[in-house]
Amino acid sequence: MASPQQAKPLNELVHDARAPLNRISMNAELIKLALENDMPKDKALAALDKIIANCQACSDSLQLISESK
């Protein structure tokens, strides 16, 4: 029996994978601005933590796509 996640249409699975990529891009831009403007190190570290978490979320979404075939 397929789980609810695996029963999603392919376009919804792709959307779910794309969302973390957008957050990764946004946080990378934040780090770039932080480094260019000498913002506090803790803001850059927080953005890096978000990038790492979103990379894992994207990987999980892509795994669901590969399992849905």
Secondary structure, DSSP 8 states (H G I E B T S, - for coil): ---TTTTS-HHHHHHHHHHHHHHHHHHHHHHHHHHHTT--HHHHHHHHHHHHHHHHHHHHHHHHHHHT-
